[in-house]
Amino acid sequence: MPTLNEKAASLGASRSAIRELFEYGKSRSLEAGGDKICDFSLGNPSAPPPAELRAAYFEALSSLAPKDLHGYTSAAGDFETRKAIADAITTEESFEVLPENMFLTTGAAAALCAVFFALTSSPGDEFAGFSPFFPEYRVFAGVAGGVFVAVSADTKNFQINFEALESAINEKTRAVVINSPNNPSGAVYTKETIKTLAGILKKKSALFGHTIYIVTDEPYRELVYGGVTPPFVPKYYDDTIICYSYSKRFSIPGERLGYALVNSRASDCRRVYNAIAGGARVLGHVCAPSLVQKVIARSARLKPDMTVYAKNREILYENLTKMGYTCAKPDGAFYLFVKSPFGSGAAFSAKAKEKDILVVDGATFGCPEFVRIAYCVDTSVCERSLPAFEELIKGGRGK
């Protein structure tokens, strides 16, 4: 008789492909020297946190009593923090967001897990999402008892393949998961894309007699270029749940603060919120870190500095496309999703690894002909990598 949860043991024994490559990069750096490795594996922000955010830490530490800094908050989070965030979104989007519909979590991953748990009413319920997608969606849905269904990619513009979506939605579909700006493509869904998606889901919800939600995963919402503005999805679809994180926006991925937000216009909004709170409870949530809550309450209107990421994007995109690589120019996040000159992302990743260039095989994201380059690195890394990328594409052309 098994003595362990074999599924959990398997997940613990095998890191994700992204983490596996990242760990390899750390050990390889010790062997060869960190300046020899061009590690584009992990979306670990390199830009420093905003000075105002650092000041908010010092202000909180110097002005608040220890019990307020380090003690428990309400499970849903400090109301002061939720109100500050809700007010900032309301002003920014000209759309009312209510703090009582916001549940603070330890990052977007925890928010997604709670939401998947809340929306899974029967084993095998489905969550549709679009390739390329964040690979942990499969894990999060599976833990809740659901199934993540990958919808094939629009590999030209990385918008939504609506024909494939229409075929994928059925009576088991509980939600459609979107991620814009997208990891790994950097694509930002247009207003037209969101409107079309909303129209399809209204039609399908009526057909199957139950609500199909949009779960929008938005850790990169403010990381955009050239005046691009991601559509605020609740404006176009009432039954929307936002999962958010401050990790990328403020370069604090180790601080773990995010939220799940239910649109106040959602049908049965209060029961949906309660189910998310219950899902978080079942998954061991007590409260999000209290010090970070205090800091975010003071910083909710701050914007990220995109200077370094914009520079890195231009260096890599302009040079790689001149070399002959195929890549859609990202409008957001800090990733390039590049078509492999070898036909296989795994082959390209392996060849690049031989040259100490670490890029992630696109199969991880549901697009096996691509690789992801996370350019949230020092600019010198981007510059040092260019000769190796040129050698790689020359080798690929000979295949």
C-alpha positions as CSV (number, residue, x, y, z in Angstrom):
1,M,0.0,0.0,0.0
2,P,1.4,3.5,-0.9
3,T,2.5,5.5,2.1
4,L,2.7,8.9,0.3
5,N,0.7,11.0,-2.1
6,E,2.5,9.8,-5.2
7,K,1.4,12.8,-7.2
8,A,2.8,15.1,-4.7
9,A,6.0,13.1,-4.5
10,S,6.4,13.2,-8.3
11,L,5.8,17.0,-8.4
12,G,8.4,17.5,-5.6
13,A,11.0,15.3,-7.3
14,S,10.8,17.0,-10.7
15,R,11.2,20.8,-10.9
16,S,9.6,22.7,-13.8
17,A,11.8,23.0,-16.9
18,I,12.3,26.7,-16.1
19,R,13.5,26.0,-12.5
20,E,15.6,23.1,-13.7
21,L,17.5,25.4,-16.1
22,F,17.8,28.2,-13.5
23,E,19.3,25.7,-11.0
24,Y,21.7,24.5,-13.7
25,G,22.7,28.1,-14.4
26,K,23.6,28.7,-10.7
27,S,25.8,25.7,-10.6
28,R,27.4,26.4,-14.0
29,S,28.1,30.0,-12.8
30,L,30.2,28.6,-9.9
31,E,32.2,26.5,-12.4
32,A,32.7,29.0,-15.2
33,G,32.2,32.3,-13.5
34,G,29.0,34.3,-13.5
35,D,30.3,36.7,-16.2
36,K,30.5,33.7,-18.6
37,I,26.9,32.6,-18.4
38,C,24.0,34.4,-20.2
39,D,21.1,33.2,-18.1
40,F,17.8,34.0,-19.6
41,S,15.9,31.2,-17.8
42,L,13.9,32.8,-15.0
43,G,11.5,35.8,-15.0
44,N,13.4,37.2,-11.9
45,P,13.2,41.0,-12.2
46,S,16.6,42.7,-12.4
47,A,15.4,46.3,-12.2
48,P,15.7,47.7,-8.6
49,P,12.5,48.3,-6.6
50,P,11.3,51.9,-6.9
51,A,13.0,54.2,-4.4
52,E,9.5,55.2,-3.1
53,L,8.8,51.6,-2.3
54,R,12.0,51.3,-0.3
55,A,11.1,54.5,1.5
56,A,7.7,53.0,2.3
57,Y,9.4,50.1,4.0
58,F,11.5,52.4,6.2
59,E,8.5,54.6,7.0
60,A,6.4,51.5,8.0
61,L,9.2,50.1,10.1
62,S,9.9,53.4,11.9
63,S,6.3,54.5,12.5
64,L,4.3,51.4,13.2
65,A,4.1,49.2,16.4
66,P,5.6,45.7,16.0
67,K,2.2,44.1,16.5
68,D,0.9,46.1,13.5
69,L,4.0,45.2,11.4
70,H,4.3,41.6,12.2
71,G,1.1,40.4,13.7
72,Y,-1.8,38.6,12.0
73,T,-4.1,40.6,9.7
74,S,-7.6,39.5,8.7
75,A,-7.4,36.4,6.5
76,A,-8.6,38.5,3.5
77,G,-5.9,41.2,4.3
78,D,-5.9,44.5,6.1
79,F,-8.9,46.5,5.0
80,E,-6.7,49.6,4.8
81,T,-4.5,47.9,2.3
82,R,-7.4,46.5,0.2
83,K,-9.0,49.9,0.1
84,A,-5.8,51.6,-1.0
85,I,-5.4,49.1,-3.8
86,A,-9.1,49.2,-4.8
87,D,-9.1,53.1,-4.8
88,A,-5.9,53.1,-7.0
89,I,-7.5,50.7,-9.5
90,T,-10.8,52.6,-9.5
91,T,-8.9,55.9,-10.3
92,E,-6.6,54.3,-12.9
93,E,-9.3,52.4,-14.8
94,S,-12.3,54.7,-14.2
95,F,-14.1,51.5,-13.0
96,E,-15.3,51.0,-9.5
97,V,-13.5,48.2,-7.6
98,L,-14.6,47.3,-4.1
99,P,-12.2,46.3,-1.3
100,E,-14.7,43.8,0.1
101,N,-14.3,41.8,-3.2
102,M,-10.5,41.6,-2.9
103,F,-8.7,38.8,-1.1
104,L,-5.0,39.4,-0.5
105,T,-2.7,36.4,-1.2
106,T,0.9,35.4,-1.1
107,G,1.4,36.2,-4.8
108,A,-0.6,35.5,-8.0
109,A,0.1,31.8,-7.8
110,A,-1.7,31.5,-4.5
111,A,-4.6,33.6,-5.9
112,L,-4.9,31.3,-8.9
113,C,-4.8,28.1,-6.8
114,A,-7.7,29.5,-4.6
115,V,-9.7,30.6,-7.7
116,F,-9.3,27.2,-9.4
117,F,-10.3,25.5,-6.2
118,A,-13.3,27.8,-5.8
119,L,-14.6,27.2,-9.4
120,T,-14.1,23.4,-9.5
121,S,-17.5,22.0,-8.5
122,S,-17.0,18.5,-9.8
123,P,-13.9,16.4,-10.6
124,G,-12.7,16.9,-14.1
125,D,-14.1,20.4,-14.5
126,E,-12.1,22.2,-17.2
127,F,-10.2,25.5,-17.4
128,A,-9.3,26.5,-20.9
129,G,-6.2,28.6,-21.6
130,F,-4.2,29.6,-24.6
131,S,-0.8,28.4,-25.8
132,P,1.7,29.8,-25.0
133,F,0.7,29.6,-21.3
134,F,2.4,29.6,-17.9
135,P,3.0,25.8,-17.3
136,E,2.0,25.8,-13.6
137,Y,-1.7,26.3,-14.7
138,R,-1.8,22.6,-15.2
139,V,-0.6,22.0,-11.7
140,F,-2.9,24.5,-10.1
141,A,-6.0,23.2,-11.9
142,G,-5.0,19.6,-11.1
143,V,-4.6,20.2,-7.4
144,A,-8.2,21.6,-7.3
145,G,-9.5,18.5,-9.1
146,G,-9.9,20.2,-12.4
147,V,-8.2,19.9,-15.8
148,F,-6.3,22.6,-17.7
149,V,-7.1,22.4,-21.4
150,A,-4.6,24.1,-23.7
151,V,-6.1,25.9,-26.8
152,S,-3.7,25.9,-29.7
153,A,-1.8,29.1,-30.3
154,D,-2.1,32.0,-32.8
155,T,1.7,31.9,-33.4
156,K,1.6,35.0,-35.7
157,N,0.3,37.7,-33.3
158,F,-0.2,35.7,-30.1
159,Q,-3.7,36.9,-29.8
160,I,-6.5,34.3,-29.3
161,N,-7.2,31.5,-31.7
162,F,-11.0,31.9,-31.5
163,E,-11.8,29.0,-33.8
164,A,-9.9,26.6,-31.5
165,L,-11.5,28.2,-28.5
166,E,-15.0,27.6,-29.8
167,S,-14.1,23.9,-30.2
168,A,-12.6,23.6,-26.8
169,I,-15.4,25.0,-24.7
170,N,-18.0,22.4,-23.5
171,E,-20.4,21.8,-20.7
172,K,-17.4,21.0,-18.3
173,T,-15.7,24.4,-18.9
174,R,-15.7,26.4,-15.7
175,A,-13.5,29.3,-16.8
176,V,-11.2,30.6,-19.5
177,V,-7.7,31.6,-18.2
178,I,-6.0,34.6,-19.9
179,N,-2.6,36.1,-19.3
180,S,-1.9,39.6,-20.8
181,P,0.8,40.9,-21.0
182,N,1.7,37.3,-21.7
183,N,4.4,35.1,-20.3
184,P,6.2,33.9,-22.5
185,S,5.3,35.9,-25.6
186,G,5.0,39.4,-24.2
187,A,1.8,39.9,-26.3
188,V,-0.9,42.2,-25.0
189,Y,-4.5,41.3,-25.9
190,T,-6.2,44.1,-27.8
191,K,-9.6,45.5,-26.8
192,E,-11.1,43.8,-29.9
193,T,-9.7,40.4,-28.7
194,I,-11.3,40.9,-25.2
195,K,-14.6,42.0,-26.7
196,T,-14.7,39.0,-29.0
197,L,-13.8,36.6,-26.1
198,A,-16.5,38.1,-24.0
199,G,-19.1,37.6,-26.7
200,I,-18.2,34.0,-27.1
201,L,-18.4,33.3,-23.4
202,K,-21.7,35.0,-23.0
203,K,-23.1,32.8,-25.8
204,K,-21.5,29.6,-24.4
205,S,-22.7,30.4,-20.9
206,A,-26.2,30.7,-22.2
207,L,-25.9,27.5,-24.2
208,F,-24.6,25.3,-21.3
209,G,-26.8,27.0,-18.6
210,H,-24.0,28.0,-16.3
211,T,-21.5,30.9,-15.9
212,I,-18.2,30.5,-17.7
213,Y,-15.8,32.9,-15.9
214,I,-12.7,34.7,-17.2
215,V,-9.8,34.3,-14.9
216,T,-7.3,36.9,-15.8
217,D,-3.7,36.4,-14.6
218,E,-2.1,39.8,-14.5
219,P,1.3,40.0,-12.8
220,Y,2.7,42.0,-15.8
221,R,-0.2,44.4,-16.1
222,E,1.9,47.6,-15.7
223,L,4.9,46.3,-17.6
224,V,4.2,47.7,-21.1
225,Y,6.0,49.6,-23.8
226,G,5.2,52.5,-26.1
227,G,2.0,53.6,-24.6
228,V,0.3,50.3,-24.9
229,T,-2.6,49.9,-22.4
230,P,-3.9,46.4,-21.6
231,P,-7.8,46.4,-21.6
232,F,-9.3,46.2,-18.1
233,V,-11.2,43.0,-18.5
234,P,-14.1,43.6,-16.0
235,K,-15.2,46.5,-18.3
236,Y,-16.0,44.0,-21.0
237,Y,-17.1,40.9,-19.1
238,D,-19.0,40.9,-15.8
239,D,-18.0,37.4,-14.7
240,T,-14.3,38.2,-14.4
241,I,-11.9,37.3,-11.6
242,I,-8.5,39.0,-11.5
243,C,-5.4,37.3,-10.1
244,Y,-2.6,39.8,-9.5
245,S,0.9,40.0,-8.0
246,Y,3.2,42.9,-7.1
247,S,6.3,40.7,-7.8
248,K,7.1,42.0,-11.3
249,R,5.7,45.5,-11.0
250,F,7.9,46.4,-8.1
251,S,10.7,43.8,-8.5
252,I,9.9,42.1,-5.2
253,P,9.2,38.5,-6.2
254,G,10.5,37.2,-2.9
255,E,8.0,39.3,-0.9
256,R,4.9,37.4,-2.2
257,L,1.9,39.7,-2.2
258,G,-1.0,39.6,-4.6
259,Y,-4.7,39.3,-4.7
260,A,-7.8,37.7,-6.1
261,L,-10.4,40.3,-7.1
262,V,-14.0,39.4,-8.0
263,N,-15.8,41.9,-10.3
264,S,-18.6,43.5,-8.3
265,R,-20.8,43.0,-11.4
266,A,-20.3,39.2,-11.4
267,S,-23.3,37.1,-11.0
268,D,-23.4,35.6,-7.5
269,C,-20.4,37.8,-6.6
270,R,-20.5,37.2,-2.9
271,R,-20.7,33.4,-3.1
272,V,-17.8,33.4,-5.6
273,Y,-15.7,35.5,-3.2
274,N,-16.6,33.2,-0.3
275,A,-15.6,30.2,-2.4
276,I,-12.2,31.9,-3.1
277,A,-11.7,32.6,0.6
278,G,-12.7,29.0,1.4
279,G,-10.3,27.7,-1.3
280,A,-7.5,29.8,0.3
281,R,-8.4,28.4,3.7
282,V,-8.3,24.8,2.5
283,L,-4.9,25.4,0.9
284,G,-3.4,26.6,4.2
285,H,-3.7,30.4,3.9
286,V,-3.7,32.4,7.1
287,C,-3.0,35.9,5.9
288,A,-0.6,37.5,3.4
289,P,2.7,38.9,5.0
290,S,1.6,41.9,7.1
291,L,4.7,44.1,6.6
292,V,4.3,44.0,2.8
293,Q,0.6,44.8,3.1
294,K,1.5,48.0,5.0
295,V,4.1,48.9,2.4
296,I,1.7,48.3,-0.5
297,A,-0.9,50.4,1.2
298,R,1.5,53.3,0.9
299,S,2.6,52.5,-2.6
300,A,-0.4,51.3,-4.5
301,R,-0.2,54.1,-7.1
302,L,3.5,53.7,-8.0
303,K,4.4,52.6,-11.5
304,P,7.4,50.5,-12.5
305,D,10.5,52.0,-14.2
306,M,10.7,50.2,-17.6
307,T,14.0,51.8,-18.7
308,V,16.2,48.8,-18.4
309,Y,13.6,46.3,-19.8
310,A,12.9,48.6,-22.8
311,K,16.6,48.9,-23.6
312,N,17.1,45.1,-23.3
313,R,14.1,44.5,-25.5
314,E,15.4,46.7,-28.2
315,I,18.9,45.2,-28.1
316,L,17.7,41.6,-28.4
317,Y,14.7,42.1,-30.7
318,E,16.6,44.4,-33.2
319,N,19.7,42.2,-33.3
320,L,18.0,38.8,-33.4
321,T,15.6,39.7,-36.1
322,K,18.4,41.2,-38.2
323,M,20.2,37.9,-37.8
324,G,17.1,36.1,-39.2
325,Y,15.3,35.0,-36.1
326,T,11.5,35.1,-36.2
327,C,9.9,36.8,-33.2
328,A,6.8,38.9,-32.5
329,K,7.9,42.1,-30.9
330,P,6.6,42.1,-27.3
331,D,4.3,44.9,-26.1
332,G,4.6,44.0,-22.5
333,A,6.4,41.8,-19.8
334,F,10.1,41.0,-20.3
335,Y,10.2,38.0,-22.6
336,L,11.0,37.3,-26.2
337,F,9.4,34.2,-27.7
338,V,11.6,33.2,-30.5
339,K,11.0,30.5,-33.2
340,S,13.8,27.9,-33.2
341,P,16.0,27.9,-36.3
342,F,16.4,24.1,-35.6
343,G,12.6,23.5,-35.8
344,S,12.6,22.3,-32.2
345,G,12.8,24.5,-29.1
346,A,14.4,21.6,-27.2
347,A,17.1,21.3,-29.8
348,F,17.7,25.1,-29.7
349,S,17.8,25.2,-25.9
350,A,20.3,22.3,-25.9
351,K,22.6,23.9,-28.5
352,A,22.4,27.3,-26.7
353,K,23.3,25.6,-23.4
354,E,26.5,24.3,-25.0
355,K,27.4,28.0,-25.5
356,D,26.4,29.0,-21.9
357,I,23.2,30.7,-23.2
358,L,20.3,29.5,-21.2
359,V,16.9,29.8,-22.9
360,V,13.7,27.8,-22.0
361,D,12.3,25.2,-24.4
362,G,8.9,26.5,-25.7
363,A,7.3,23.0,-25.2
364,T,7.0,24.0,-21.5
365,F,4.5,26.7,-22.6
366,G,2.7,24.6,-25.2
367,C,4.7,25.8,-28.3
368,P,7.5,23.2,-29.0
369,E,8.9,25.2,-31.9
370,F,9.8,28.2,-29.8
371,V,12.1,29.2,-27.0
372,R,11.6,31.8,-24.3
373,I,14.3,34.5,-23.6
374,A,13.7,36.3,-20.2
375,Y,15.5,39.6,-20.7
376,C,15.0,40.8,-17.1
377,V,18.8,40.7,-16.8
378,D,21.7,43.2,-16.7
379,T,22.0,44.8,-20.1
380,S,25.6,43.5,-20.4
381,V,24.2,40.0,-20.5
382,C,22.1,40.8,-23.5
383,E,25.1,42.4,-25.3
384,R,27.4,39.5,-24.5
385,S,24.9,36.9,-25.8
386,L,24.7,38.3,-29.3
387,P,27.7,36.5,-30.9
388,A,26.5,33.2,-29.6
389,F,23.0,33.8,-31.0
390,E,24.5,34.6,-34.3
391,E,26.5,31.4,-34.3
392,L,23.4,29.4,-33.3
393,I,21.3,30.7,-36.2
394,K,24.1,30.0,-38.7
395,G,24.2,26.4,-37.4
396,G,20.4,26.2,-37.6
397,R,20.3,27.3,-41.2
398,G,22.5,24.3,-42.1
399,K,20.0,21.9,-40.7
